[in-house]
């Protein structure tokens, strides 16, 4: 799966894929974006619109209070 261009992904689908990759393959968000050559701003922007931010303690994107 090509994750280098996240613009074509639905935000909810992207959230599921990113959290799965973080849970199973990557020790951090930095590892994820490096491994899949992802644009950090695109990923963070799409997930922020949903109300999710990266939590390094749990190594996943979690909903935050707006």
N, C-alpha and C positions, 0 to 999 in steps of 0.2 A: 504494500500500500504506500503510495506516494503522499507523504505528509508535508512536503516542502512548500506547497502552496495551499494554505488553509482557507483562502478566500472562497473556494468552491464548496466548502463544507457547511452544512447547517450547524449553527452554534451548539445546539443540544447534542447532535451526533459528535461534534468535535470534543465537547466536554467528556462524553463517555469514552471516546478513543484515548484522549490525553490521560484521563485518570487510570484507564486500564494499563496503558504503557508505563505510567509512573509506578503503578502497583506491581507490575510483573517484570519490567525490563530496566527501569532507570532509577538510580538512587536520588536524583534531584531533577528539578526543572531544567537546570543548565545542561545536565546530561541528555535529557530528552531533546531539547532544541538543537544541541550539537549532533546527536546521533541521526536525527531525521532532517537536519538542515532547515529547520523551521525559522520563520521570522518571528522573533519574540514579541514585537509590538502587535503583529496581526493576531497572534494567539491570545495574548493578554487582552487586547481590545475586544475581540469577539466574545471572550468569556466574561469580561467585565460588563458587557451589555446585558448578559444574563444575570449578573449579580454574583459572580464567582471570582475569587482571588486565590492565588497559590498560597498554601500553608506549608512552609518548609518542615514544621514539626511532624505533620502527618504525611507529607509528600503527596499532597493531592490538592485539587482545586475544590474549595468549599464555598458555600453560599455565605454572604456577609450581609449584615443589616445595612440598609440604605438610609 
